């Protein structure tokens, strides 16, 4: 049944194992391309079922589990979560036995009938059949779709850590973000600023610098705090130590900006942590104390769990699997005793969450005060670190022994293992998607929009058994209707937009389903080709409108690198090429040449003769963004390093320690670090922004081609 919690694409048939797998949303095959189907191994299917507590270890176990599941589906009145779009009764209710009584209690505690228009929310539904059977379900009532963006907007895309100012302690922080939004909104006319995930990282030496493998997605990382902006900071007792710590921060900043050092997140956090310990000793005023108590009450158990994990990680290390057995359970008596013993540290980490939340709120307020119609666009990572706070506190919702990844395809013959435990679709549905709802509320709290990395994960994820190659995985389906309904519900409550990162191989129907609910897609220039026809660059008028259109992303070469071919040379130096260097150079040059030819044909390239050869790199980057404006895209994003000619990617997939991923400051074309203050006085940046604001010279007719 479409939209069922089991995610079945149709009625199961075939072998008992394949039938059992289908009834639990576990795929038995996948299609890396439209003309090719690959069977999943029996071992992968059995492992995925085991992670869902379904025994398929022997033929007899398969038959027994199949009988149990078929009986469950035959006898149940309702699935655990039912979706209702627009307040009207969902189809599942029409299939109930005649005479079934329905009782709906709304989130507000009001009793309603199924015939009434229901308010948005997650309500309690009880069905009582004439034969006495009862069923309780979560009824998700969501608007039919999210509204479109308020007019066309352009904005900046930036990795916050890379944006240093002359006040940063060695990496970009929330004070810098507030300055950026105020300047971009007021001076540049930008409508939004999109940042990398600001999720709490896993502490360690060294810390994993990737923002896409966090300890917690619900709470932001206090490493982003601007310590001097904490109201209690001026009143710290030991001013000599405070000055010494500020000098350390200045030294970290100078090492990055002046000495060419990499961003050292660990050193930054160590200095900030010591400063925040001093700040914590300053008593809160009555109003601040009341605000902190309100925050603690509002966040409740989730914050207590997060802060407890942080305190325990200080004592026992950052992987909870290696803690004493009693502490691995967040609800155990041993954990309760440890929390009481470590209450001072638990309070410290709770305080950090409050302070970080306040500075995030200030950054979004700064954006809106500057006239941005959207403001901050936050980024939601696919998952969390298996040893981190979320995986510990919510372990009943994660599939034990599994990791999220991607199957082999034309770009990666070995597949991918991202090292992130997947959510269990059955447990999510049984809870009414409670952890997912809480996560979204936290992210929408100070956001005008939310980008969802690998948005296809709302439909299915590739599960890889731990210790196995990615080729030995299989897809597991989620109830996409429910996942989308919760997303639309929480976004609409926050008045926010949603942008799905839907790059790469996308299952048929996914983009259409997202678009139907008002979720915008992501279109990156270099990938937009007529894949079903000529294979040539897609003309601007054929681009989709409901998307964020950009020239590049954090995982791709900056535009200057793409145009010059530097990205090929970099991969060659690191031994990452899969073909001979000359072939890779030629392929890259041909790809770029086709795009430049289209830009010239549209009259978007400036030059002495109007041709490609006479155009400078800067002019070509401007032409690329003129092209983006020619598309109907509702949002156009400028990768901030492109504005100053940076050629270094922030992340080079396929590398670990061979390349300084997530540790580079924004730099100019010569590799010199550029501060926020430098950006604000950069003629090159203003020239590119003029293009995006429709003020730049067009170099030709800007009408339809």
DRENZA-333607 format. One record per residue (C-alpha): residue number from 1; residue in one letter; x, y, z. Coordinates in steps of 0.2 Angstrom, whole numbers. Example, Ala and Ser with C-alpha at 12.3 -4.5 7.8 and 13.67 -1.06 7.14 Angstrom:
residues 2
- n  res  xx  yy  zz
- 1  A  62  -22  39
- 2  S  68  -5  36
***
This chain:
residues 705
- n  res  xx  yy  zz
- 1  X  0  0  0
- 2  X  8  17  -5
- 3  X  12  27  10
- 4  X  12  12  22
- 5  X  25  12  36
- 6  X  32  -3  27
- 7  X  36  7  12
- 8  X  31  -8  0
- 9  X  31  -3  -18
- 10  X  18  -16  -22
- 11  X  12  -33  -16
- 12  X  26  -45  -11
- 13  X  29  -61  -21
- 14  X  43  -73  -25
- 15  X  53  -83  -12
- 16  X  48  -82  6
- 17  X  63  -72  10
- 18  X  59  -59  -4
- 19  X  41  -58  2
- 20  X  46  -56  20
- 21  X  59  -42  15
- 22  X  45  -33  5
- 23  X  33  -33  20
- 24  X  47  -24  30
- 25  X  52  -12  17
- 26  X  69  -21  13
- 27  X  74  -21  -5
- 28  X  79  -37  -14
- 29  X  87  -27  -28
- 30  X  91  -10  -34
- 31  X  94  -1  -51
- 32  X  110  9  -53
- 33  X  104  14  -70
- 34  X  87  13  -79
- 35  X  93  -2  -89
- 36  X  101  -12  -76
- 37  X  95  -21  -60
- 38  X  107  -28  -47
- 39  X  101  -41  -34
- 40  X  105  -38  -16
- 41  X  113  -53  -7
- 42  X  103  -64  4
- 43  X  116  -60  18
- 44  X  112  -41  16
- 45  X  93  -44  16
- 46  X  95  -55  32
- 47  X  106  -43  41
- 48  X  94  -28  37
- 49  X  79  -39  43
- 50  X  89  -43  59
- 51  X  92  -25  62
- 52  X  73  -23  62
- 53  X  72  -37  75
- 54  X  65  -49  61
- 55  X  73  -67  62
- 56  X  77  -73  44
- 57  X  93  -83  49
- 58  X  86  -100  43
- 59  X  72  -105  31
- 60  X  61  -110  46
- 61  X  64  -93  54
- 62  X  59  -85  37
- 63  X  43  -94  36
- 64  X  39  -91  54
- 65  X  43  -72  53
- 66  X  33  -71  37
- 67  X  18  -79  45
- 68  X  19  -67  59
- 69  X  20  -52  48
- 70  X  6  -57  37
- 71  X  -5  -60  52
- 72  X  -1  -43  59
- 73  X  -5  -34  43
- 74  X  -21  -44  40
- 75  X  -28  -41  58
- 76  X  -22  -23  61
- 77  X  -35  -9  58
- 78  X  -23  5  56
- 79  X  -4  7  53
- 80  X  5  16  68
- 81  X  5  33  59
- 82  X  -8  39  47
- 83  X  -6  55  36
- 84  X  -19  67  32
- 85  X  -15  81  20
- 86  X  -25  97  21
- 87  X  -36  92  36
- 88  X  -47  79  26
- 89  X  -49  61  32
- 90  X  -35  50  24
- 91  X  -39  35  13
- 92  X  -34  22  27
- 93  X  -50  27  36
- 94  X  -61  23  22
- 95  X  -55  5  22
- 96  X  -60  2  40
- 97  X  -74  -10  43
- 98  X  -92  -3  42
- 99  X  -97  4  59
- 100  X  -80  7  65
- 101  X  -80  21  78
- 102  X  -66  34  77
- 103  X  -60  46  91
- 104  X  -48  60  87
- 105  X  -40  69  101
- 106  X  -30  84  95
- 107  X  -13  91  101
- 108  X  -23  104  111
- 109  X  -33  90  119
- 110  X  -49  93  110
- 111  X  -60  79  104
- 112  X  -65  79  85
- 113  X  -74  68  73
- 114  X  -66  62  57
- 115  X  -78  72  47
- 116  X  -72  88  54
- 117  X  -59  99  47
- 118  X  -44  95  57
- 119  X  -30  107  63
- 120  X  -12  104  58
- 121  X  -3  94  71
- 122  X  0  76  76
- 123  X  -15  70  85
- 124  X  -21  54  93
- 125  X  -32  43  83
- 126  X  -42  28  91
- 127  X  -52  16  80
- 128  X  -64  3  88
- 129  X  -71  -10  76
- 130  X  -88  -18  78
- 131  X  -80  -34  82
- 132  X  -71  -26  97
- 133  X  -54  -24  90
- 134  X  -46  -7  93
- 135  X  -31  2  86
- 136  X  -22  18  91
- 137  X  -12  28  79
- 138  X  -4  45  77
- 139  X  -13  56  65
- 140  X  -2  68  56
- 141  X  -12  83  49
- 142  X  -1  93  37
- 143  X  -4  107  25
- 144  X  -5  101  7
- 145  X  11  110  2
- 146  X  23  123  8
- 147  X  21  140  0
- 148  X  34  146  -13
- 149  X  48  158  -8
- 150  X  42  176  -7
- 151  X  48  181  -24
- 152  X  65  177  -31
- 153  X  80  179  -20
- 154  X  99  177  -21
- 155  X  110  173  -7
- 156  X  127  168  -1
- 157  X  133  150  3
- 158  X  147  148  16
- 159  X  155  136  27
- 160  X  155  146  43
- 161  X  171  140  51
- 162  X  180  146  35
- 163  X  174  164  37
- 164  X  186  172  49
- 165  X  185  190  54
- 166  X  198  201  64
- 167  X  188  196  79
- 168  X  187  177  77
- 169  X  197  165  88
- 170  X  205  155  74
- 171  X  188  150  65
- 172  X  172  158  59
- 173  X  159  160  73
- 174  X  141  165  76
- 175  X  147  183  79
- 176  X  154  183  61
- 177  X  138  175  55
- 178  X  128  189  63
- 179  X  140  202  55
- 180  X  139  193  38
- 181  X  120  193  38
- 182  X  119  211  42
- 183  X  131  216  29
- 184  X  124  205  15
- 185  X  106  210  18
- 186  X  110  229  20
- 187  X  124  232  8
- 188  X  122  217  -5
- 189  X  103  215  -5
- 190  X  105  196  -2
- 191  X  90  187  3
- 192  X  98  173  13
- 193  X  114  165  19
- 194  X  116  146  19
- 195  X  128  139  31
- 196  X  136  121  34
- 197  X  128  110  47
- 198  X  131  118  64
- 199  X  128  102  74
- 200  X  137  98  89
- 201  X  153  88  85
- 202  X  161  73  93
- 203  X  175  79  105
- 204  X  192  71  102
- 205  X  210  73  98
- 206  X  209  76  84
- 207  X  191  80  82
- 208  X  183  74  66
- 209  X  181  91  57
- 210  X  167  86  46
- 211  X  151  95  50
- 212  X  142  80  42
- 213  X  146  67  55
- 214  X  140  76  71
- 215  X  138  70  89
- 216  X  121  78  89
- 217  X  110  86  75
- 218  X  98  93  88
- 219  X  110  104  97
- 220  X  123  116  89
- 221  X  141  116  93
- 222  X  147  128  106
- 223  X  164  130  97
- 224  X  154  142  86
- 225  X  151  154  101
- 226  X  158  172  100
- 227  X  164  172  118
- 228  X  165  190  120
- 229  X  147  192  115
- 230  X  141  182  131
- 231  X  133  195  142
- 232  X  143  188  158
- 233  X  160  189  149
- 234  X  165  206  155
- 235  X  162  201  173
- 236  X  173  186  174
- 237  X  184  188  190
- 238  X  201  183  183
- 239  X  204  196  170
- 240  X  222  192  169
- 241  X  217  174  163
- 242  X  204  181  152
- 243  X  216  193  143
- 244  X  228  178  141
- 245  X  214  168  133
- 246  X  210  182  121
- 247  X  228  183  116
- 248  X  228  164  113
- 249  X  212  167  102
- 250  X  221  181  93
- 251  X  236  170  90
- 252  X  225  156  83
- 253  X  218  169  71
- 254  X  235  176  66
- 255  X  241  158  62
- 256  X  227  155  50
- 257  X  227  172  42
- 258  X  245  177  42
- 259  X  255  161  44
- 260  X  245  150  32
- 261  X  241  137  45
- 262  X  225  126  44
- 263  X  210  130  55
- 264  X  213  120  71
- 265  X  196  117  78
- 266  X  203  108  94
- 267  X  214  122  99
- 268  X  200  135  96
- 269  X  188  124  107
- 270  X  201  122  121
- 271  X  203  141  122
- 272  X  185  144  121
- 273  X  181  131  134
- 274  X  193  138  146
- 275  X  185  155  144
- 276  X  168  149  145
- 277  X  172  140  162
- 278  X  177  157  168
- 279  X  161  165  162
- 280  X  150  151  170
- 281  X  156  157  187
- 282  X  148  173  184
- 283  X  131  173  193
- 284  X  116  176  181
- 285  X  105  191  184
- 286  X  87  188  188
- 287  X  81  190  170
- 288  X  95  179  163
- 289  X  92  166  176
- 290  X  73  165  172
- 291  X  77  164  153
- 292  X  90  149  157
- 293  X  77  140  167
- 294  X  64  142  154
- 295  X  76  135  141
- 296  X  79  120  152
- 297  X  61  117  155
- 298  X  57  119  136
- 299  X  71  107  131
- 300  X  68  94  145
- 301  X  74  77  144
- 302  X  83  79  127
- 303  X  94  93  134
- 304  X  97  83  149
- 305  X  103  68  139
- 306  X  114  78  128
- 307  X  122  87  142
- 308  X  124  70  152
- 309  X  133  62  137
- 310  X  145  77  136
- 311  X  149  76  154
- 312  X  151  57  153
- 313  X  162  59  137
- 314  X  174  70  147
- 315  X  176  56  160
- 316  X  175  40  149
- 317  X  179  46  131
- 318  X  168  51  116
- 319  X  162  33  111
- 320  X  148  27  123
- 321  X  151  9  117
- 322  X  167  9  127
- 323  X  159  16  143
- 324  X  156  5  158
- 325  X  141  -6  154
- 326  X  129  2  165
- 327  X  132  19  157
- 328  X  128  14  140
- 329  X  110  15  144
- 330  X  104  33  146
- 331  X  89  27  157
- 332  X  99  15  169
- 333  X  101  18  187
- 334  X  120  19  185
- 335  X  118  34  172
- 336  X  106  42  184
- 337  X  119  41  198
- 338  X  133  47  187
- 339  X  122  62  181
- 340  X  120  67  199
- 341  X  138  65  203
- 342  X  143  76  187
- 343  X  129  88  189
- 344  X  141  103  188
- 345  X  147  97  171
- 346  X  130  93  165
- 347  X  124  111  170
- 348  X  140  118  161
- 349  X  135  109  145
- 350  X  117  114  147
- 351  X  122  132  149
- 352  X  133  130  133
- 353  X  118  124  123
- 354  X  108  139  129
- 355  X  121  152  125
- 356  X  124  145  108
- 357  X  105  145  105
- 358  X  104  163  109
- 359  X  118  168  97
- 360  X  110  158  83
- 361  X  94  168  87
- 362  X  104  184  86
- 363  X  111  179  69
- 364  X  94  176  62
- 365  X  87  192  70
- 366  X  101  201  62
- 367  X  97  194  45
- 368  X  79  199  46
- 369  X  83  216  53
- 370  X  94  218  38
- 371  X  79  215  26
- 372  X  82  197  21
- 373  X  66  189  17
- 374  X  73  172  21
- 375  X  88  174  32
- 376  X  98  159  38
- 377  X  97  143  29
- 378  X  103  129  40
- 379  X  109  112  34
- 380  X  103  95  41
- 381  X  116  81  40
- 382  X  111  64  34
- 383  X  114  56  51
- 384  X  125  56  67
- 385  X  141  48  73
- 386  X  138  31  80
- 387  X  147  35  96
- 388  X  139  52  99
- 389  X  126  60  110
- 390  X  111  56  99
- 391  X  115  38  95
- 392  X  117  36  114
- 393  X  101  45  120
- 394  X  90  38  106
- 395  X  98  21  103
- 396  X  81  13  102
- 397  X  77  22  86
- 398  X  93  17  77
- 399  X  97  1  68
- 400  X  110  -8  77
- 401  X  124  -15  67
- 402  X  120  -5  52
- 403  X  128  10  43
- 404  X  121  22  30
- 405  X  130  23  13
- 406  X  127  22  -6
- 407  X  127  7  -18
- 408  X  140  6  -32
- 409  X  136  17  -47
- 410  X  145  24  -62
- 411  X  154  36  -51
- 412  X  160  25  -37
- 413  X  161  6  -42
- 414  X  165  1  -24
- 415  X  150  11  -16
- 416  X  151  21  -1
- 417  X  150  19  18
- 418  X  146  35  28
- 419  X  148  27  45
- 420  X  131  34  51
- 421  X  118  23  59
- 422  X  101  24  51
- 423  X  85  27  59
- 424  X  73  12  61
- 425  X  57  16  50
- 426  X  47  4  61
- 427  X  52  13  78
- 428  X  49  30  70
- 429  X  32  26  64
- 430  X  27  18  81
- 431  X  32  34  90
- 432  X  23  46  78
- 433  X  40  51  72
- 434  X  44  60  89
- 435  X  63  61  87
- 436  X  61  67  69
- 437  X  48  80  74
- 438  X  59  86  89
- 439  X  74  87  77
- 440  X  65  98  64
- 441  X  58  109  77
- 442  X  76  113  84
- 443  X  83  116  67
- 444  X  68  127  62
- 445  X  69  137  78
- 446  X  81  150  71
- 447  X  80  147  52
- 448  X  71  154  37
- 449  X  74  139  27
- 450  X  82  121  30
- 451  X  93  112  17
- 452  X  91  93  19
- 453  X  107  84  14
- 454  X  103  68  3
- 455  X  84  72  4
- 456  X  82  55  -5
- 457  X  84  48  13
- 458  X  66  52  17
- 459  X  61  39  5
- 460  X  75  25  7
- 461  X  93  23  13
- 462  X  106  11  8
- 463  X  110  0  24
- 464  X  127  -8  25
- 465  X  131  -21  38
- 466  X  145  -16  50
- 467  X  161  -23  44
- 468  X  155  -27  27
- 469  X  159  -18  10
- 470  X  146  -6  4
- 471  X  143  -18  -10
- 472  X  135  -29  3
- 473  X  121  -17  7
- 474  X  103  -15  2
- 475  X  90  -2  2
- 476  X  77  0  16
- 477  X  62  10  14
- 478  X  54  24  25
- 479  X  36  30  25
- 480  X  40  44  13
- 481  X  22  51  15
- 482  X  24  52  34
- 483  X  42  59  33
- 484  X  36  72  21
- 485  X  20  76  31
- 486  X  30  79  47
- 487  X  43  90  37
- 488  X  29  101  29
- 489  X  20  102  46
- 490  X  35  108  55
- 491  X  41  120  41
- 492  X  24  128  40
- 493  X  23  131  58
- 494  X  40  139  58
- 495  X  36  149  42
- 496  X  51  142  34
- 497  X  56  135  17
- 498  X  64  118  13
- 499  X  77  114  1
- 500  X  81  96  -3
- 501  X  99  91  -9
- 502  X  93  79  -23
- 503  X  110  78  -33
- 504  X  116  62  -41
- 505  X  105  47  -45
- 506  X  88  49  -39
- 507  X  74  36  -38
- 508  X  60  39  -51
- 509  X  46  49  -43
- 510  X  56  56  -29
- 511  X  58  74  -36
- 512  X  40  74  -41
- 513  X  34  69  -24
- 514  X  45  83  -16
- 515  X  39  96  -28
- 516  X  21  91  -25
- 517  X  24  96  -7
- 518  X  33  112  -10
- 519  X  50  106  -6
- 520  X  63  114  -17
- 521  X  77  105  -26
- 522  X  95  109  -29
- 523  X  102  112  -46
- 524  X  121  114  -49
- 525  X  126  121  -66
- 526  X  139  108  -71
- 527  X  127  94  -68
- 528  X  112  102  -78
- 529  X  113  93  -95
- 530  X  101  86  -107
- 531  X  104  68  -101
- 532  X  90  61  -110
- 533  X  94  69  -127
- 534  X  110  77  -133
- 535  X  120  77  -117
- 536  X  124  95  -120
- 537  X  122  109  -106
- 538  X  104  112  -102
- 539  X  98  129  -109
- 540  X  92  141  -95
- 541  X  74  140  -100
- 542  X  73  121  -97
- 543  X  79  122  -79
- 544  X  66  119  -66
- 545  X  59  134  -56
- 546  X  57  126  -39
- 547  X  75  125  -34
- 548  X  91  133  -27
- 549  X  102  135  -42
- 550  X  121  137  -39
- 551  X  137  135  -48
- 552  X  145  124  -35
- 553  X  144  117  -18
- 554  X  156  112  -3
- 555  X  159  95  -11
- 556  X  164  102  -28
- 557  X  178  112  -35
- 558  X  176  131  -34
- 559  X  171  139  -50
- 560  X  188  146  -54
- 561  X  196  129  -51
- 562  X  183  121  -63
- 563  X  186  134  -76
- 564  X  205  133  -76
- 565  X  206  114  -74
- 566  X  215  116  -57
- 567  X  204  103  -49
- 568  X  211  90  -61
- 569  X  229  94  -56
- 570  X  224  93  -38
- 571  X  217  76  -39
- 572  X  232  70  -49
- 573  X  244  76  -36
- 574  X  234  66  -23
- 575  X  233  51  -34
- 576  X  214  51  -36
- 577  X  212  51  -54
- 578  X  204  35  -62
- 579  X  211  38  -80
- 580  X  227  45  -87
- 581  X  230  63  -83
- 582  X  229  69  -101
- 583  X  212  60  -103
- 584  X  206  68  -87
- 585  X  212  85  -93
- 586  X  204  83  -110
- 587  X  188  78  -103
- 588  X  187  92  -90
- 589  X  192  105  -104
- 590  X  178  98  -115
- 591  X  165  99  -102
- 592  X  170  117  -97
- 593  X  172  122  -116
- 594  X  154  116  -119
- 595  X  147  127  -105
- 596  X  158  142  -110
- 597  X  152  140  -128
- 598  X  134  141  -122
- 599  X  138  156  -112
- 600  X  146  165  -127
- 601  X  131  160  -138
- 602  X  119  168  -125
- 603  X  129  184  -125
- 604  X  134  182  -107
- 605  X  153  182  -109
- 606  X  162  199  -109
- 607  X  178  201  -119
- 608  X  187  212  -132
- 609  X  180  202  -146
- 610  X  165  194  -136
- 611  X  172  177  -138
- 612  X  178  164  -126
- 613  X  197  166  -128
- 614  X  197  185  -123
- 615  X  186  182  -108
- 616  X  195  183  -91
- 617  X  192  170  -77
- 618  X  183  183  -67
- 619  X  172  187  -82
- 620  X  168  169  -84
- 621  X  163  167  -66
- 622  X  152  182  -69
- 623  X  145  174  -85
- 624  X  141  158  -75
- 625  X  130  168  -63
- 626  X  122  178  -77
- 627  X  117  161  -83
- 628  X  110  156  -67
- 629  X  99  172  -67
- 630  X  92  167  -84
- 631  X  85  151  -77
- 632  X  68  152  -68
- 633  X  76  146  -52
- 634  X  67  154  -37
- 635  X  83  154  -27
- 636  X  101  158  -34
- 637  X  115  154  -22
- 638  X  133  162  -23
- 639  X  147  151  -16
- 640  X  156  165  -6
- 641  X  173  159  -10
- 642  X  169  161  -29
- 643  X  167  180  -26
- 644  X  186  181  -23
- 645  X  192  168  -35
- 646  X  196  154  -22
- 647  X  202  139  -30
- 648  X  203  127  -16
- 649  X  188  115  -12
- 650  X  182  115  6
- 651  X  180  96  5
- 652  X  188  83  -7
- 653  X  177  67  -7
- 654  X  188  52  -6
- 655  X  201  59  4
- 656  X  204  59  23
- 657  X  222  65  28
- 658  X  228  68  11
- 659  X  219  84  10
- 660  X  214  97  23
- 661  X  195  95  22
- 662  X  185  107  32
- 663  X  200  116  38
- 664  X  203  130  25
- 665  X  199  148  27
- 666  X  191  157  12
- 667  X  206  163  1
- 668  X  209  174  -14
- 669  X  215  167  -31
- 670  X  233  167  -25
- 671  X  228  157  -9
- 672  X  229  171  3
- 673  X  216  170  17
- 674  X  202  183  16
- 675  X  193  190  31
- 676  X  175  196  32
- 677  X  182  213  33
- 678  X  192  210  17
- 679  X  176  203  8
- 680  X  167  219  13
- 681  X  179  230  3
- 682  X  182  218  -11
- 683  X  179  226  -29
- 684  X  179  208  -36
- 685  X  165  203  -24
- 686  X  155  219  -27
- 687  X  156  216  -46
- 688  X  149  199  -45
- 689  X  136  204  -33
- 690  X  131  218  -46
- 691  X  128  204  -58
- 692  X  116  195  -46
- 693  X  107  211  -43
- 694  X  105  214  -61
- 695  X  117  229  -61
- 696  X  131  221  -70
- 697  X  135  223  -89
- 698  X  126  209  -98
- 699  X  139  208  -113
- 700  X  124  205  -124
- 701  X  105  202  -126
- 702  X  98  195  -109
- 703  X  82  189  -117
- 704  X  78  172  -122
- 705  X  90  162  -133
***
